[in-house]
Amino acid sequence: MIHGSLIMPDQRDSPTQSRLPNVDQRRADGRVDNEGMHRIAHQEILMKLQHASGTGNRGLVEIYRTEVLPARTRTIRLPGRKISARIIHTLLGFEVKASGKRIHCPDMVTARYLKLFTELGCRSIKLPYDPTLTARIVPELETAIERLGSGVRRLFPEKRELRLYVIRQLYGYLRRQVQRT
């Protein structure tokens, strides 16, 4: 079940959209038409999912720009590719472990913040010096990411490969927006 407003006909001059993998268009007579390949409007999906509930929820990039960047921050280097990360409790605090790299964190809030951006695939990220600021925005950032994941699952319930593809594209777009700031 793919919503028509989010799938657009093939547009050769649109750099923000990618081809759908392994999706055929069925014609009225039942035959498969591969010539009329469709594209997913990733930016449109992202905008709709970020503001889906209508309660004024902000997207990840907006939170990062308005809350983190104006504050005093330090730069933390991350692995730089979309990978899963784990938070490990150690004697000296916490660590975020991702593909062999371990990032020491003084508290759980900082670990959650770094885990989120590590899983997004960022190369480096600004971390606020003020832990109360981080504690205030981490739940909102996690909610923004979860809203994207659940929205994509609702849009493409039957095709796991397509869901993963769309999530990768959305994360890539978010990653580029965060790095530009």
N, C-alpha and C positions, 0 to 999 in steps of 0.2 A: 504494500500500500504506500504509494508515493504521492504526496500532495502536489497537485498540478501547479500551484503558484510557486513552488520551490524548485521545480524542474523547468528549465528553459530550453527552447530549441537551439540547435547548434549555432553558435555565434563565433566565427573565426577570429574577430578582432577584440575579444574580451579576455584580457590576461588574468582576471581574478577568478575564472571558473575553470574547472577541470572536467574531463570526460568521465562519464560513469563507467566503471569497470564491469564487464560481462553483463550488461543490461541491454536487452533487445526491446524494440518497440513492436507491439503486436498491432497489425492492421485490422480493419473491420472484417476482412474475409478470413482472419485467423492466421495468415502468413506472417512470418517474422520479417521486419524491415530493419536492416542494419545500416542503411544509408542515412536515415534520419536520426543519428545518434543524438542523445540529449545530454545536457550539462546540468550540473547542480549549481545553484546560486549560493555559494558558500557564505558570502557576506550577508546575504539576505537571511539565510538560516541563522547565522550568528546573531544578527540584530533581533530577529524574532525571538530566539531562545533567551537572549540576555534580558529582554524586557517582557518576557512571557506572562508573568503573573500580574503585571500592571500595578504592582504595589510600590513602584519606585525603586525596585532593586537595580543596583548598578552592576555593570559588567566588570570583569577583571581588570581590563586596561584602564577604565575610568577610575576605579578604586586606587590602582597603582599611581596614576598621574595626580590625583587630587589629594591622596593621603600620604603616600610614601615620599614622592619626589620633593615636595616643599619642606619636609623635615630633614634634620641632620641625619645623614646615612653613611654607611660604608659599603664598599663593593665586595661582594663574595663571588668567587669563581665557582662555577658548576660544571658538570661533565659536558653539557652542550648538545645533548641529543635526547630525544624522548625515550626515557627508560623508566622502569618502575624503581621506586626507592623504598627503603625501610627505615624506620626509626628504631634505633637500638639504645637501650638504657645501659649506661656504663657507670662505673664508680665516680667518675668526674663530671657527670652530667648526661648528655645525650649525644648521639651521632646519627647523621643521616648517611646511610650506606647506599651507593648507587654504582653498579658496575665496577666494584673494586675500590672506588674512591670513597673515603670517609671524611665527612665534614663535622667537626666538633661544634656542639651547640651547648650553651650554658643552661637552657631550659627547654621545656617541651613546646612552648609557643614558637620559639625560634626554629626548632626542629620541624614543626608542622609547616611553617612558612617556607623554609628551604626545601622541604619535601615536595610541596605543591609546585614550586617553580622548577625543581629538578624534573619532575614528571611531565611538566609542560615542555621541557627541552631547552631551557635558556642556558646560554653560555656564562653569563654573569648577571647578577641581580643586586639591586640596592636594598640593604637591610637597615631599617631605622635603629639608631642608637637607643631610642626610648622603647623599652620592652612593653610599656603600657599601650603604646600606639600599635605595636605588633599584635598584642593580645586583643585589641579592639577590632582590628581589620581581618585577622585570620579567619574567623567564622564566616565573614562576608565573602572572602575570597574562595573559601571551600564551597560555600553555597553557590557561588557563580559557576564554578567548575562542575559541580554536581548537576546544576540546572542544564548545562550544555549536554552532559552525558545522558541524562534522563530524557531530554528533548530529542536527541538523536535516536535513542532507543524507541521513542514513540513514533517518530517519523518513518523509521525503517525497521519495523519489528521482525520481519521475516529473513532478511539477508544480513548475516553477521559480517561478511566481508565488506559489504557496502557501508555498514555502520562504522567499522574500523577505518575505512577509507575516509569517510566524512569527518570523523573525529580527528584523524591525522591532519587533514586539510585545515580544520578549524583551529587546532593547536598550533599549526604552522603560522596561520594568520595572526593569532594572538601573540605568539612568540616574536614575530616581526614587529608588531605594534609595541610590545614592551621594550624591545631592544632599541627602537627608534627614539624612545623618550629619554 
